C-alpha cells in the first residue's frame, strides 16, 4: 500500500471519528460530542449503528497493518463504548465523554508514525 493511500485512508478515518465523537460543541463550553451520542438516543438501533461504524474503524486499522496488540486495544475501546453506551441516557453521556473512535484513530495514527 502506498503512503498516499495510507494517508487517504487515515484521513477518512479521522473524519469519521470526528463526526462520531466530536463534531459538535456545546456553546460557551469546550464540551464536544458527535453523532454517536445523538444516534445512541434511538432505542435499540442507535447503539448498534454506532458499534458497527466503530468496528469498521478497527477493521480499517487492521488493513493498514496495525499489529494484533493494537487491534485488541482498539477493540477493547469499542467494547467499553458499546456496553456502557447501551445504558439509557447515562450511556449517551458516557459516549460523549469516552470518545472511543477518536481514541482509536489516535492510537492508529501514533502507530503509523512510529512505523515509518
Secondary structure, DSSP 4 states (H G I P E B T S, - for coil): --HHHHHHHHHHHHHHHHHHHTSEE-TTS--EE-HHHHHTTSTTHHHHHHHHHHHHHHHHHHHTT--HHHHHHHHHHHHHHHHHHTSTTHHHHHHHHH-HHHHHHHHHHHHHHHH-
